[in-house]
Amino acid sequence: MGTERTRLVVLRGNSGAGKSSVAAGIRERFGRGLALVGQDNLRRIVLRERDRPGAANIGLIDLTARYALDAGYHVVVEGILYADHYGEMLTRLRADHRGPTHAYYLHVPFEQTLVRHVTKPIAHEVGEAQLRDWYRELDLLPGGIETVIGADSTLRETVDRIMRDTGLAGLPTLDL
C-alpha cells in the first residue's frame, strides 16, 4: 500500500498532548498532498461512537489512511489511539506501507494534561475524573517503534523534528 515515496506518520498520546496541533503544523508546513486522518474526527464526528475495543472507527481509520496512501498522499494518523485498541491495526498499517513509516508518542504528565484541557472545546463536558480515567502513562506500542517526545518540546520544535525525521521537509508539495 502506498509507494516507496509516501510517508506515513503516526502521532499518539494522551488527551491534551498536542497531537492535533502537531498534525496541523505538519500539514501547514508541508502543504497540499498530506492527508490528516484524525481519530477524533472519524470516531466522534463521522461515527459518533465511544472509544472501545473493536469499534468501527478502528477500521475506518485504517481504510482512510490506506486509501490516501494509495492515492499518493503522505498521511498523518493522529489520536489517543490506545495501544490495546488500535495497536494491531497500526502494526498492520505499518507493515503494509511500502514507504517510510514513523511513529511518535507525545508524552505529557497528567498535571499538564489538566492545564491544557481547559483550553479545549470539550472542557465543559469532560472533567478531571474522566480525564484521569482516559489517561495512560506511556501507553507505547510494542517493539520500541515510537519516538517519545516530551512536554518540554515546543510545538515548533516538535513539528521541525518530525518534518526532518520523516523527510517531509525535503519533499516537494504534491499536486493532487
C-alpha positions in Angstrom: 0.0 0.0 0.0 1.2 3.5 -0.8 4.5 3.9 -2.7 8.2 4.0 -1.7 7.8 7.8 -1.7 4.8 8.1 0.5 5.3 8.9 4.2 3.1 7.5 7.0 3.3 9.4 10.3 1.5 8.1 13.4 1.1 10.6 16.3 -0.2 9.2 19.6 -0.5 10.4 23.2 -2.9 11.2 25.9 -5.6 13.9 25.7 -4.0 17.4 25.6 -0.6 16.1 24.5 -0.7 18.3 21.4 -1.3 15.7 18.7 -3.8 17.7 16.7 -1.7 20.9 16.9 1.4 19.0 15.7 -0.6 17.3 12.9 -2.0 20.7 11.8 1.6 22.2 12.0 2.9 19.4 9.8 0.2 19.9 7.2 0.6 23.7 7.2 4.4 23.3 6.8 4.1 20.7 4.0 1.1 22.0 2.1 -1.0 20.0 -0.4 -0.6 16.3 -0.7 -0.6 15.4 3.0 -3.8 13.9 4.5 -4.8 14.2 8.1 -6.6 11.1 9.5 -7.8 12.2 12.9 -9.2 9.7 15.3 -11.4 12.3 17.0 -12.9 13.4 13.7 -13.7 9.9 12.5 -14.8 8.5 15.8 -16.7 11.4 17.4 -17.9 13.4 14.3 -18.3 10.9 11.5 -19.4 7.8 13.5 -20.4 9.4 16.9 -19.2 6.3 18.7 -17.4 5.6 22.0 -13.8 4.5 22.1 -13.8 0.8 22.8 -12.0 -2.3 21.5 -13.3 -3.5 18.2 -15.2 -0.2 17.4 -16.0 0.7 13.8 -13.7 3.8 13.9 -10.6 1.5 14.0 -11.4 0.0 10.6 -12.4 3.4 9.3 -9.1 5.0 10.3 -7.3 2.1 8.7 -9.2 2.3 5.4 -8.9 6.1 5.2 -5.2 6.0 5.7 -4.7 3.2 3.2 -6.9 5.0 0.6 -5.0 8.2 0.9 -1.6 6.5 0.7 -2.7 4.5 -2.4 -3.8 7.8 -3.9 -0.3 9.2 -3.4 -0.8 11.3 -0.3 1.5 11.4 2.6 -0.6 10.5 5.7 -0.6 11.6 9.3 -2.7 9.4 11.6 -3.3 11.1 14.9 -5.2 10.4 18.1 -5.0 8.9 21.5 -5.1 5.5 19.7 -4.7 3.3 22.8 -2.2 0.5 22.2 -4.6 -2.2 23.3 -7.4 -1.0 21.0 -5.5 0.3 17.9 -2.1 -1.5 18.2 -3.0 -4.4 15.9 -4.4 -2.1 13.2 -1.4 0.3 13.4 1.0 -2.7 13.2 -0.7 -3.9 10.0 -0.8 -0.4 8.6 3.0 0.0 9.2 3.8 -3.5 7.8 1.7 -2.9 4.7 3.1 0.5 3.9 5.8 0.4 1.2 7.3 3.8 2.1 8.9 5.1 5.3 6.7 5.0 8.4 7.4 7.0 11.6 5.6 6.8 14.9 5.7 9.3 17.7 4.3 9.3 21.2 3.7 12.8 22.6 4.2 12.4 26.4 2.7 15.0 28.7 2.3 14.3 32.5 -1.2 14.2 33.9 -0.9 17.6 35.7 -0.1 19.3 32.3 -3.0 17.4 30.7 -5.3 19.1 33.2 -3.9 22.5 32.4 -4.1 22.0 28.7 -7.6 20.5 28.9 -9.3 23.8 30.0 -8.5 25.3 26.6 -10.3 22.5 24.6 -13.8 22.8 23.2 -14.9 19.7 25.3 -13.6 21.1 28.6 -17.2 21.8 29.8 -18.2 18.3 29.0 -15.3 16.3 30.4 -14.0 16.8 33.9 -10.9 15.7 35.8 -12.3 12.3 36.8 -13.0 11.4 33.1 -9.5 12.6 32.1 -7.9 10.6 34.9 -9.8 7.5 33.6 -8.6 8.1 30.0 -5.0 8.9 30.9 -2.5 6.1 30.4 1.1 6.7 31.3 3.4 6.0 28.4 1.0 3.7 26.5 3.6 2.7 24.0 3.2 0.3 21.1 5.2 -2.9 21.4 8.6 -3.3 19.7 10.0 0.2 20.5 8.7 1.6 17.3 7.7 5.0 18.7 9.9 8.0 19.4 8.8 9.6 22.6 8.7 13.4 22.6 8.3 15.1 25.9 6.3 18.1 27.1 9.5 20.2 27.1 9.5 20.2 23.3 7.6 23.2 21.9 5.1 22.9 19.1 7.6 24.4 16.6 10.4 22.1 17.8 8.2 19.0 17.5 6.9 19.9 14.1 10.5 20.7 12.9 11.8 17.4 14.3 9.0 15.3 12.6 9.5 17.2 9.3 13.2 16.3 9.4 12.9 12.8 10.8 10.3 11.8 8.2 12.0 13.5 5.2 8.9 15.6 4.6 11.0 18.8 5.0 12.9 17.9 1.8 10.0 16.7 -0.3 8.1 18.9 -2.8 4.4 19.6 -2.3 2.3 17.2 -4.2 -0.1 18.5 -6.9 -3.1 16.2 -6.1 
